[in-house]
Amino acid sequence: MDNLTALLEGFATVVQPVYLLYALFGVFVGTAVGVLPGIGPAMTIALLLPLTYSLEPTAAIIVFAGIYYGGMYGGSTTSILLNTPGESSSIVTAIEGNKMARAGRGAAALATAAIGSFVAGSIATVALTFVAPVVARWAVKLGEPDYFALMVVAFITVGALLGSSVSRGLASLSLGLFLGLVGTDTLTSQQRFTFGMPALADGIDVVVVAVGLFAVGEALYVGSRLRHGPVHVIPVEKGWRSWMKRSDWRRSWKPWLRGTAIGFPVGTIPAGGADVATFLSYATERRLAGSRRHEFGRGAIEGVAGPESANNAAASGVLVPLLTLGLPTTATAAIIIVAFQSYGIQPGPLLLQSESALVWALVASLYIGNLMLVVLNLPLVGMWVRVLQIPRHYLYAGIILFGALGSYALNFSPIDVLMLLAIGLIGFFMRRYGYPVAPMVVGMILGPMAEERLRRSLAISQGDLTYLVTSPFAAFAYAAIIVIVAAGLWLQHRERRVNAELEQLVEDVRAAAPTQEVSR
Amino acid sequence: MASEATPAGGETAARGGPPASKVRRPGELVLALATLALGVFVLVEAGGITVPGSTNTMGPRAFPYLVGAMAAVVGAVLVVAVLRGKYGHEEGGEDVDPTAKTDWLTIVLLCVVLVVHVFTINVIGWPFAAAILFGGASVVLGARPWWRAVLAGLALGLVIQVVFGGLLGLSLPPGPLLEGVAIFRG
C-alpha cells in the first residue's frame, strides 16, 4: 500500500495554495485554448510549453496535467457548439452533440460530456494509480530487445493507424525518424546529417518541430482556405435546471461507465489512442441502443456520453505507457515527453522510483484538475462560447505569434524561428495532401530512443540479430503487431462505413426538415 | 446560413474527400517524389558518416540505412499510388472552407510576415516585432481596418513582454525604446 501513501503525499504537495493556483491556471488555460477551434490537445501543450520554461518542475508538471485534461474538455465544447471537431477523437461527439444542440438540447449535451469526462477521468485516474506501479515493476525486468520491440510496435501502430492512409502515415513517420537522426550520434559522437552547420550539431529541437507542425502548419493550412464571414455558434439555454433532465441521467450513466471501460485499456496499449476508443464506444452504444437506435445520427445523448468518457479515459490510459515505459503512443503524449525532457526528466520504468514525488504530484493533480474542470466548465459555458467567437484572423495570427514566441524562447535565437517556418511549411503541404503529422512527431522523439536500444541490444549479443526476437516478450510484441494492425485497419474500415452512413443520415434529415437548420 | 454552417462541412472533406481534381496532381506527386528522394538521399549520405574504429557491431550508419530504406520504399509506393490516381484526403477543420481553393498569396504573405518578424526582433525589440507579426498576419487573413489589427498586436506584444519578460523572467529583448523600463525586463 505504499502507492496510497505516496499518492497521499502527492496530494499533500498539490493542495498547497500555490500549486492549487497552478492547477487552476492549467485547467483554465487548457480549456480556453482547447475550446479554440482547430486546436487539439497536442497543439495546446506545444503552444503553452514556453509558459512553463521558467517554472520549477513540479509546478510545470501540475500546469501540464491541467492543460492536458483541460484541452480534452475544451474540445468537446467546440465540437458540440460548432460541429467541427478540434480533436479527431471527438468527431463522433460532434455528430450527436451538434444534432442535440441544434434541437435545443445543447446544455444537456455539454453537461453529459462534462460529467461523463469527469466520471471517466476520475475512474481512469484511479486505474492509473494502481496500474502504473505494477507496469513499472514489470517494466524494470524488460531487456533492451524488449524495449526495442515495444518501440517498433509503437512505430507501426502510430504510422499505420494515425491517419487515413497507411503509406502516408509511414512516410510521415520516416520523415520524423530522419529529423531525429540529425545531430551528433550519442554513442560515437559522430555528426550525422548536420551539413557542417554548427546550429544542427545538437539536433533539431523537438519543440520547434512540434510547434511548427501543429501550430504554424495548421495556421498556414487554414489560412489558405479560410472560411470567411461570421462564426455561427449554436446558442445554449441558460440556467441549471435545463442541463440534464432525469431521463438524461438515466440514459447517460451506463454509457459513461462503458466508455470508461473501453477507453482506459485502449489508451494503455499502442493502438491508435483516443480515436479508436471513442469510435469503439460509439459503435457499442449504437449497438446497445435497441429501440433508440434510430436516434443515432439525430442527436442521441448516449452517442455523446459514451465517446466523451472513452476519450478522457483513454487520455489517462495513455499516461500508463508514457510514465512507466517512456513510450509515447499519441502525438500529445510525445509532446508531454518533450516537456518532461526539458526538465531533464526521462520517463521510463525508473521514473516512479527516481522521481516518485513528482509522479505522484502529477497523479494527484489529475484528480484535482478533473474536479476543477467539472466545476469550472458548466457554469462558464457562456464564456467559452464567447471564446469560440473570436474572429478567425486574430485567432490564427495569435497562434502564429505564440508559436514564434515558443521557438524563439528556446535559445533566444532567430534561427529557431526560421526553422519553425520551414517546418510549418512542411506541415502545410502534409495537411494539404493528406499526410498525418502526428507520426512525424512521434517518430522524431521515439527514433533516437529506438536506435539506442537497438544498438545496445546488438552490443550485448555481439551482433547476433536473433537476440532481438528470442526473448519471449519481444517475440510476443512482434506477433502482436500483426494482430493490432489488422484489427486497427478493420476498425478504420468500419469507422469509415459508419461515418458514411451517418453523413447520409444527416443529409436525409436535413433534406426532410430544411427549416430546422435555419432556425436561429 | 443553411449552406454556410452545413454540419460536417469540414468533415465531408476529411472523410469522403472531394473528387480529386487534376489541379492537385502535380503537388501531390512532388511530395511523393520528395519522400522517395529523401530516402535515397539518406541512404547515400549515411555511407558518408564516419565510423570510428572502436565501433563494434552496429555503428552510427546502420539506423540511418534503415530509415533511408523505409522512406525510399514508402516514397516509391506513394509515387505509384499517385500515378495510379489514388490521392490523399486533405485535412478538414472547423475553419476550413472545403469548397475554397488554396490561396497561395496568403501563404506567401504569411511567410514574409514571419521572416520580417524574425529579422526585426533584435533590431526594434520583441514587443514591436510581435506587433508586426500579429498585425501583419491578421491583416493578411482578412482583419480590417489594418490599424486596429496592428494596435491589437502592439498591445499583445507589450502584455506578453511584461508577463513573460518581466514577471516570468524570459529574456525577451525589449528593444532600444523600452530598454530602460524596468517592467519589461526580467
Interface residues (C-beta under 8 A of the other chain):
Chain A: P37 G38 P50 L51 Y53 S54 L55 T78 L82 N83 T84 P85 G86 I91 A94 I95 N98 K99 R102 S164 S165 S167 R168 L170 A171 L173 S174 L175 L177 F178 L181 D185 L187 T188 Q190 R192 F193 V216 E218 A219 L220 Y221 V222 G223 S224 R225 L226 R227 H228 G229 H232 P391 R392 H393 Y394 L395 Y396 A397 G398 I400 L401 A404 L405 Y408 A409 F412 P414 V417 L418 L420 L421 L425 F428 F429 M430 R431 R432 Y433 G434 Y435 G447 E451 L454 R455 L458 A459 Q462 G463 R496 N499 A500 E503 V506 R510 P514 E517 V518 R520
Chain B: M1 A2 E4 A5 T6 P7 A8 G9 G10 E11 T12 R15 G16 G17 R24 G27 E28 L31 A32 T35 L38 G39 V42 E45 A46 I49 T50 V51 P52 S54 T55 N56 T57 M58 G59 P60 A62 F63 P64 V67 G68 M70 A71 V74 G75 V77 L78 A81 Y87 G88 H89 E90 E91 G93 E94 D95 V96 D97 P98 A100 K101 T102 D103 W104 T106 I107 L110 C111 L114 V115 H117 V118 F119 I121 N122 W126 A130 L133 F134 G135 G136 A137 S138 V139 V140 L141 G142 A143 A149 A152 G153 L156 I160 F164 L168 G169 L170 S171 L172 P173
